[in-house]
Amino acid sequence: MEIIIGKTAGFCYGVKRAVEGAERELQENNKNIYCLGEIVHNKQVVNELKEKGIKFVENIDEANNKTIITKIIINKIIINH
């Protein structure tokens, strides 16, 4: 059986942008990067990001006033509360 993968197969634009943004933030900041909930619905990607250092939290209070990434990254958001 031959399997042909389409030229456009892969992440959608939004997922690609979110993952690239998270990885860029890791490179620039290197620590204390938190994500409120899972950034994408893909356990492999989430686990890879965890291994790279992103901390996933379900409650914003767990982030301790550090950089927060949400599922839709428009800009880096820093919340002080």
N, C-alpha and C positions, 0 to 999 in steps of 0.2 A: 504494500500500500504506500502510495506517495502522499506526503503531507505538504501542502503548499501554504505558506504563511503570507497573508496579504501585506502589501507594501505599507499600509497604514495601521497594521496591528500594533497594539501596545496600549499605553495609558492614554486616556483622553487628555485634552489640553489642561483642564483644571487639576487633575491628579498629577500630571507631569509638573505643572507649575508649583503645586503645593510641596511635592517631594523635593524638587530642586531648591525651593525657597528654604525648606528645613535644612537641607544639606549645606546650603550657602551660609545659613545662620550658624551652623555648627563650626564651619571653617573660620568664620569671622569671630565668633564668641568662644567657642570651644567648651563652654560649660554653662550650667544653669539654664539650659533651654528646656522649657516645658511645653507640652502639647495638651490642650484641653480636649480630652477624648482622642479617639484614634483619628489620625490625619487622613487616612484612606481606608477603604473596606478591603484590605488585602493584608492578611496576617504575615506573609513573608516580608512585605515592605515594612510593616510596623516593627517586626522583630529586627530587621536590618537597622532601622533607625534607632531602636533601643540599644543595639550593640554599639552603635556609633556614639551614643551618649544622650539621646533625647529621653527625657523623663515624661511618661504619659500619666496624666492625673485626671480624675473625674470631677474634682471640686477645685475651683479656682483658688481657694484658700491654701491648697497644698503647694502652690507655686511659689510662695514666699516672695512676692514682688519681683520676680525674675521675668525674663522674656517669655511671652506666651505666644504660642502658635495655635491658631484654630484651624478647623477643617478647610476654610476658605481663606487663603492668604492674599490679602490685598496689600498690606504693608505690615511691617513689624509693629506689633502693638505692645507697649509697655504699660502695665496697669499698676498703679500705686493705690492701694486701698488700706 
